[in-house]
């Protein structure tokens, strides 16, 4: 039968082994994760455009860590196109893209301009 001191010693030893393992593992990860700080806070914006071939309707949606980004990212004009720019954006890109598409340029040409 295990005495209470033996049980406490074994539990304490197990606890110390877990602490040592966790500390060693975390210090190993810190070395791997240390990356030079970016020049600005990290951003992530995802845009999606859709087209319904049966109705001819187009639509767009945007998700971002930036609050209320939709008014600077999604641009559309009836019977012309839907355009999505990204989070760190020059808001003139949307209207410029719509103007170029309206003038007859292909989407590929607009992206390259």
N, C-alpha and C positions, 0 to 999 in steps of 0.2 A: 504494500500500500504506500502511496506517495504521501510524504508529509507536506504540510502546508508550506514550509520553507522551500522544499524541493520544487513544488509546483510554482511558487512565486518566482524562484530562480529561473526555472525553465521558461515561464511566460516573459520574464524580463529579458532573458537571452534572445528569445524569438523577437520581441519588440525591438531590441537593439540591432538585430540582424536586418530587420525590415527598414529601420531608419537608415542604417548604413547603405543598404542597397538603393533606397530612394534617393538619398543625397548623392551617391555616386552617379546614378542614372541622370539626375537633373543637371549635375555639373557637366556631364558628357553632352547633353542636349544644348546647354547654353553655348558651348563652343561651336556647335553646328549651326545654331540659329542666329548667331551674331552676324548681322548683315549691316553694311554701311547704311546710315540713315538716308532715306530718299530726300530730295530737295523740297518736297511738299508732302502733305499728308496723303496716305494711300487713298485712291478713289476706285470705285468700281461701278460702272454703268453698263447696263445691258439693254439693248434696243431690239425690238422685233417688228417687222413689217409683214403684213399678210395681204393676200389677194384671193378673192373668191371668183374663180373662173365662171361660175354659173350666173352670178349677179353682177360681176364687174366691180364690186365694192372693194375698196382697200382700207386698211386700218393700221394703226401702230400703237405700240405700248413701250414704256420705258420704266426701268427699275434702277434706282441709284441710291447711294448713301446721302446724296445731296438732296435736301428738301425742296420740293416743288420744282424739279428740274424739267418737267414736261413742257413748260412754256418756252424753253430754250433749246430743246432737243428735237421735238417732233414738229414737222412742217408739212402741210398738205394744201393742195388746191384741187377743187373738183375738176374732173376730166383731164387732169394733168399728171399728178404724181403725189406720192407720199415720200418724204425724206426724213431720215434720222441722222442727227449728228451726235456727238458724245459729250460727256460731262464737262471737261475743261474745254470750253467751246467758244468760238467766235460766233456770236449769234447771227452774223451776216451770212454764214455758210448756207443756212436753210433757204432763205429767200434767193440767194445767188443760184443755188442748185435748181430751185423751181423755175427761175427765169431761163436758165440754160436748157433745161428739159423742155420748156414751153417753146423755145426757139428751134427745137428739133435735134439737139445733141443727144447721143445715146447715153444711158446711165454710166457705162464704162468711161466715156469721154468726160462726163461731169466729175466723176471720182478722180480722174487723173489731173483735171484742171486744178 
